Amino acid sequence: MQAIEYKGKWWLPSNKEYKVAGILYYLPGEEFRLELIGTFDSENDGSIAVIFSTQREQVIHGQASDGTNITLFDCGCHITHCGKADFSTAVYKARKIAIGMHLNSINDNRFFKASVKIPELSYWLYPASVDLCLDADDDHGVFVKMPGLQKEEDREVAKTKVKKGFSICLCRNASFQGGEFSFTPTFEQYTSLKIESDSLSSAYEYYVTAVRYERFLSLATLREVGFSELQLFSKEYYFKISKDKVNYKPVYFDTVFHQKTSLKKIEKHTFLFDYKQIAGNYPKIIRQWYANDKKFDAIRGHFLESIEYHGPFSYINFLVVIQAIEGFGNRYLKKEVDAYRKKLPEGHKSKKLHDILVTIFSMYKDVKAINQQTDFAAIVETRNYHSHLLPQRSKKWVDGDDLYKLTDELRKVLICCVLTYLGFSNGEINSLIEGSMNGLFRD
């Protein structure tokens, strides 16, 4: 992808009158690099002293040559130098960007809704907004009708209150581009996520809400999901359509550290489940996913890290999964694990992790995908060997292909744990797994 260039003038909010010319190179989700001809230090610009006076800027404002207002956040100054010229140059790299408005902080409460594009979402809930129609009496009589071009509220699906002040809904969309003289019309349909707030909220709050949903889709699709576009809407930024009607213009928000959009082909048959399969329970499931449950945060994070192997498989992949399973047992199954340990013969000794595994695997004895013959002792010894870096005391620990297979068995268990947390019964879990053609469940 080629970087988008914004040529313009840039300044600090604390010194609006002093503006510096420069070019912003914007590579979505990758890099926001601002190259200035000059610096923001008006007193020392052009002298060697400017090297020592530059600092990290929390906010930089700019206006591109086309009039677009841009805000850069959390900007580090990486290069400032003086040569034979009588001026300096500076390069700033930002971590967050808002294109369309000037904001004084990422926490400015100035937006009433957001729209999020996630490529996998259209596969997860088919938009059904464009129909291809054939005229039986004319071989060339092809036309498109767009039932999706209706009021926004009529295109909404499953609007749900997910946290204090915020609701989300899935929205079916359709768009039409006529091309030059309408000779080459193009049609697009897609499903987007709409986020609304009861009161004005910040870019940061909408971003966090969007990221939580893309992580939910990572579970549903069993692939690493990242949004491709986040649009924010403010009542300050609009143009008039008529005397009584306005159209709110989008402010594009992006960061360099959120999950990138996957380039892998989207294959719906490999999903764990789609919207249709959980439609009846969707509100309850999505509210639980958004629940402010600090105990689940680390488990969710480890689970998301385990969805796909990063680079060559290593023992790190195993440790991520087993730590999440151990955490689930410690945080949500304490009573069940303690009850199991009390039933053990007097004098019997076993590692607590072993007893957590026994308890969790027994929970899913009626889930066909879970291998009840899994060697718990091998899991415990392998975890201790790789995690605690202890000397080799047992021949039970595994490595290589055996560790890969063992990790996949544990990934299935972890998926079951997450689904249980969200309210799925074992019967429903069985149904979802048996209906998925994902390679994890197809040996």
C-alpha positions in Angstrom: 0.0 0.0 0.0 1.3 3.4 -1.0 1.3 6.2 1.6 -1.1 9.1 1.3 0.5 12.5 1.3 -0.9 15.6 3.0 1.1 18.7 2.1 0.2 21.6 4.5 1.1 23.7 7.5 1.5 22.4 11.0 1.5 23.9 14.5 1.2 23.2 18.2 -2.1 24.0 19.9 -0.2 26.1 22.4 1.3 28.3 19.6 -1.3 28.6 16.9 0.3 31.6 15.2 3.6 29.8 14.5 3.1 27.4 11.6 5.6 25.2 9.8 5.3 23.8 6.3 5.7 20.1 5.9 4.3 16.8 4.5 2.5 14.1 6.3 3.0 10.6 5.0 0.0 8.5 6.1 0.2 4.7 5.6 -3.0 3.4 7.3 -2.4 1.4 10.3 1.3 1.4 9.7 3.0 4.8 9.9 2.1 8.5 10.4 5.3 10.4 9.6 5.4 14.2 9.5 8.4 15.8 7.8 8.8 19.5 8.6 10.9 22.1 6.8 11.7 23.9 10.1 10.8 23.2 13.7 8.3 24.2 16.3 11.0 26.0 18.2 10.8 29.4 16.7 13.6 30.8 18.8 16.3 28.2 18.1 15.2 27.1 14.6 18.3 27.2 12.4 20.8 26.8 15.3 22.4 23.7 16.7 20.5 24.4 20.0 17.3 23.1 18.3 18.6 19.6 18.6 18.5 19.8 22.4 15.2 21.7 22.6 12.9 19.3 20.7 10.7 17.1 22.7 7.8 14.7 22.4 4.6 16.5 21.5 1.2 15.1 22.7 -0.8 16.9 20.0 0.1 18.5 16.7 -2.5 20.3 14.5 -2.3 20.8 10.8 -4.2 21.8 7.7 -3.6 20.1 4.4 -3.6 22.0 1.1 -7.1 20.8 0.3 -8.4 22.3 3.6 -8.5 19.1 5.6 -7.9 19.6 9.3 -5.6 16.9 10.8 -4.6 16.1 14.4 -1.6 13.9 15.3 -1.3 12.4 18.8 1.7 11.2 20.8 4.4 12.4 18.5 8.0 11.6 19.0 10.6 13.7 17.3 13.1 11.3 15.8 15.4 13.5 13.6 16.3 17.1 13.9 19.5 18.4 12.3 21.3 21.5 11.1 23.6 21.4 8.1 24.9 24.2 5.9 21.4 25.5 5.4 20.1 28.3 7.6 17.1 26.3 8.7 16.4 22.9 10.4 14.3 20.0 9.5 12.3 17.7 11.8 10.6 14.4 11.5 7.8 13.4 13.9 6.2 10.0 14.1 2.7 9.9 15.6 0.9 6.9 17.1 -2.6 8.1 16.5 -4.3 10.3 14.0 -7.7 12.1 13.4 -8.3 13.3 9.8 -11.1 15.9 9.5 -11.0 17.8 12.8 -8.7 19.5 15.3 -8.8 17.9 18.7 -7.0 19.0 21.8 -6.9 15.5 23.3 -7.8 12.0 22.3 -10.2 12.2 25.2 -12.2 15.2 23.9 -15.9 14.4 24.2 -17.0 15.6 20.8 -18.5 12.6 19.0 -22.0 11.1 19.1 -21.5 8.0 16.9 -19.0 5.9 15.0 -19.1 3.6 12.0 -16.6 0.7 11.8 -15.7 -1.3 8.7 -14.5 -4.8 9.3 -14.0 -7.0 6.2 -15.0 -10.2 8.0 -18.3 -8.7 9.2 -20.0 -8.8 5.8 -19.3 -12.6 5.7 -20.4 -13.0 9.3 -23.7 -11.2 8.7 -24.6 -11.1 5.0 -25.6 -7.5 4.1 -28.4 -8.5 1.7 -28.6 -4.9 0.4 -28.0 -5.5 -3.3 -29.9 -7.9 -5.5 -28.8 -8.9 -9.0 -31.9 -9.4 -11.2 -32.1 -11.0 -14.6 -34.7 -10.2 -17.3 -35.9 -13.6 -18.6 -36.9 -12.0 -22.0 -33.6 -10.3 -22.6 -30.2 -12.0 -22.4 -28.6 -8.6 -21.6 -31.3 -7.4 -19.3 -29.3 -7.4 -16.1 -30.1 -4.8 -13.4 -29.4 -4.3 -9.8 -31.9 -3.3 -7.2 -30.8 -1.9 -3.8 -33.3 -2.6 -1.1 -30.6 -1.4 1.3 -31.1 2.2 0.3 -33.6 2.9 3.0 -33.7 4.7 6.3 -30.8 4.0 8.6 -32.9 2.6 11.4 -34.5 0.1 8.9 -31.0 -1.3 8.1 -30.0 -1.9 11.7 -29.7 -5.4 13.1 -29.5 -6.4 16.8 -29.0 -3.0 18.4 -27.6 -3.8 21.9 -26.7 -1.8 24.9 -23.2 -3.1 25.7 -21.8 -0.8 28.4 -22.8 2.4 30.2 -23.8 4.9 27.7 -22.9 2.9 24.6 -24.9 0.8 22.2 -23.8 -1.1 19.2 -25.7 -2.5 16.2 -24.9 -4.2 12.9 -25.9 -2.1 9.9 -26.5 -3.3 6.3 -25.2 -0.8 3.8 -25.2 -0.3 0.0 -23.5 2.2 -2.1 -23.5 3.2 -5.8 -20.8 4.9 -7.9 -21.9 5.9 -11.4 -18.4 6.3 -12.9 -17.7 8.7 -15.8 -21.1 9.7 -17.3 -22.6 6.7 -15.5 -21.0 4.4 -18.2 -19.3 2.1 -15.6 -21.5 2.0 -12.5 -20.3 0.0 -9.5 -22.3 -1.3 -6.6 -21.0 -2.3 -3.2 -22.8 -3.8 -0.2 -21.3 -4.5 3.2 -22.1 -4.8 6.8 -20.7 -2.3 9.3 -20.7 -1.8 13.0 -22.4 1.3 14.3 -21.5 2.6 17.8 -23.7 5.2 19.5 -23.3 7.0 22.7 -26.0 8.5 24.9 -23.8 11.6 25.3 -20.9 13.0 23.5 -17.8 10.7 23.9 -14.2 10.7 22.9 -12.3 9.1 20.0 -10.6 6.9 22.6 -13.9 5.5 23.9 -15.1 4.7 20.4 -11.8 3.1 19.5 -11.8 0.9 22.6 -15.4 -0.2 21.9 -14.6 -1.0 18.2 -11.5 -3.0 19.2 -13.5 -5.1 21.7 -15.9 -6.0 18.9 -13.3 -6.9 16.4 -11.9 -9.2 19.1 -15.3 -10.8 19.4 -15.2 -11.5 15.6 -11.8 -13.1 16.1 -13.5 -15.6 18.3 -16.4 -16.1 15.9 -14.2 -16.4 12.8 -11.2 -18.1 14.4 -8.9 -15.6 12.6 -7.1 -12.4 13.7 -9.6 -9.6 12.8 -8.8 -5.9 12.5 -11.0 -3.1 11.4 -10.1 -1.4 8.1 -11.8 1.9 8.9 -13.1 3.8 11.9 -15.2 6.9 11.2 -16.3 9.2 14.0 -19.1 11.7 13.7 -19.4 15.1 15.4 -22.3 17.6 15.3 -19.6 20.2 14.7 -18.5 18.8 11.4 -21.2 18.7 8.7 -22.5 20.3 5.5 -26.1 21.4 4.8 -28.2 19.4 2.3 -31.2 21.6 2.7 -32.5 24.2 5.1 -33.6 21.6 7.6 -31.2 18.7 6.9 -27.5 18.3 7.4 -25.1 15.5 6.5 -22.4 14.7 9.1 -19.0 14.3 7.6 -16.7 11.5 8.9 -13.6 12.0 10.9 -11.2 9.2 10.2 -9.4 7.8 13.3 -6.4 5.4 13.1 -3.6 4.1 15.3 -0.3 2.3 14.6 -0.8 -0.4 17.3 -4.2 -1.9 16.7 -4.6 -5.3 15.0 -4.0 -5.0 11.3 -6.6 -6.1 8.8 -5.8 -9.7 7.8 -4.6 -10.2 4.2 -5.6 -13.9 4.3 -8.6 -14.9 2.1 -11.8 -14.9 4.1 -13.3 -18.4 4.1 -16.7 -18.5 5.8 -16.7 -22.3 6.2 -13.8 -22.0 8.6 -15.7 -19.7 11.0 -16.6 -21.1 14.4 -20.0 -19.5 14.1 -21.8 -16.7 12.2 -24.6 -14.3 13.3 -27.4 -16.5 12.1 -26.3 -19.4 14.3 -26.4 -17.3 17.5 -29.1 -14.7 16.6 -31.4 -15.7 19.4 -28.7 -15.4 22.1 -26.7 -12.6 20.5 -27.6 -9.8 22.8 -26.8 -11.8 25.9 -23.5 -13.1 24.4 -22.3 -9.7 23.2 -23.2 -8.0 26.6 -21.1 -10.6 28.4 -18.2 -10.1 26.0 -18.3 -6.4 26.9 -18.8 -7.0 30.6 -16.4 -5.0 32.8 -14.9 -8.3 34.2 -11.2 -7.7 35.0 -10.8 -11.4 35.8 -11.5 -12.2 32.2 -9.3 -9.6 30.6 -6.0 -11.5 30.7 -7.7 -14.8 29.7 -9.3 -13.1 26.7 -5.9 -11.5 25.8 -4.1 -14.9 25.9 -6.9 -16.5 24.0 -6.7 -13.9 21.2 -2.9 -14.5 21.0 -3.5 -18.2 20.5 -6.0 -18.0 17.6 -3.2 -18.1 15.1 0.5 -19.1 15.4 2.8 -16.3 14.7 5.8 -17.3 12.6 7.3 -20.7 13.3 5.6 -22.6 16.1 7.5 -22.6 19.4 7.0 -23.4 23.1 5.8 -19.8 23.5 2.6 -20.7 21.7 2.0 -23.5 24.2 2.7 -21.3 27.2 0.2 -18.7 26.1 -2.6 -21.3 25.9 -1.8 -23.2 29.1 -1.5 -20.0 31.1 -5.0 -18.9 29.9 -6.5 -22.3 30.8 -4.8 -22.2 34.2 -6.1 -18.7 34.7 -9.6 -19.8 33.8 -9.5 -22.6 36.4 -8.1 -20.4 39.1 -10.5 -17.5 38.5 -13.8 -19.2 37.6 -13.6 -22.9 38.8 -12.0 -22.5 42.2 -14.9 -24.3 44.0 -14.9 -27.1 41.5 -11.1 -27.6 41.7 -11.1 -27.5 45.5 -14.0 -30.1 45.5 -12.0 -32.4 43.3 -8.8 -32.1 45.4 -10.8 -32.9 48.6 -11.9 -36.2 47.1 -8.3 -37.3 46.5 -6.9 -40.0 48.8 -5.1 -38.8 51.9 -1.5 -38.3 51.2 -2.0 -38.1 47.4 0.1 -35.4 45.8 -0.5 -33.7 42.5 0.2 -30.4 41.0 -2.6 -27.9 41.1 -2.4 -27.4 37.4 -3.0 -31.1 37.0 -6.1 -30.9 39.1 -7.3 -27.8 37.1 -6.9 -29.8 33.9 -8.8 -32.8 35.3 -11.6 -30.5 36.3 -11.8 -28.6 33.0 -11.5 -31.6 30.7 -14.3 -33.4 32.7 -16.5 -30.3 32.1 -16.3 -31.1 28.4 -16.5 -34.9 28.4 -19.6 -34.7 26.2 -17.9 -32.4 23.7 -16.6 -34.7 20.9 -13.7 -32.4 19.9 -12.0 -32.7 23.3 -9.5 -35.5 23.6 -10.2 -37.1 27.0 -7.0 -39.2 26.6 -4.8 -36.1 26.8 -1.8 -36.7 29.0 -2.1 -34.1 31.9 1.2 -35.0 33.4 2.9 -34.2 30.1 1.2 -30.8 30.1 2.3 -30.0 33.6 5.9 -31.1 33.1 6.2 -29.3 29.8 4.8 -26.1 31.3 7.2 -26.3 34.2 10.2 -27.0 32.0 9.5 -24.2 29.5 8.0 -21.6 31.9 9.9 -22.0 35.1 13.2 -22.9 33.3 13.7 -25.8 35.7 16.2 -28.6 35.1 14.8 -31.6 33.3 13.5 -33.9 36.0 11.0 -35.9 34.0 10.8 -37.6 30.7 7.1 -36.6 30.5 7.8 -33.2 29.0 7.3 -33.0 25.2 8.7 -30.9 22.4 8.6 -30.6 18.6 5.7 -32.2 16.8 4.3 -33.7 20.0 4.2 -30.2 21.6 2.4 -28.8 18.5 -0.3 -31.5 18.7 -0.7 -31.0 22.4 -1.0 -27.2 22.0 -3.8 -27.7 19.4 -5.6 -30.0 21.9 -5.4 -27.3 24.5 -6.5 -24.6 22.1 -9.8 -26.5 21.6 -10.3 -26.6 25.4 -9.6 -22.9 25.7 -12.2 -22.1 23.0 -14.7 -24.2 25.0 -13.8 -22.2 28.2 -14.4 -18.9 26.4 -17.7 -20.1 25.0 -18.8 -21.3 28.4 -18.0 -17.9 29.9 -20.2 -16.3 27.2 -23.1 -18.6 28.1 -23.0 -21.4 25.6 -24.1 -24.8 26.7 -22.0 -27.9 25.9 -24.7 -29.0 23.4 -24.4 -25.6 21.6 -20.6 -25.9 21.7 -20.8 -29.3 20.2 -23.1 -28.0 17.4 -20.8 -25.1 16.6 -17.6 -27.2 16.4 -19.2 -30.0 14.4 -20.5 -27.4 11.9 -17.1 -25.7 11.4 -14.7 -26.8 8.8 -11.8 -25.1 10.5 -8.6 -27.1 10.3 -8.3 -27.1 14.1 -11.3 -29.4 14.4 -10.6 -31.5 11.3 -7.8 -33.9 11.9 
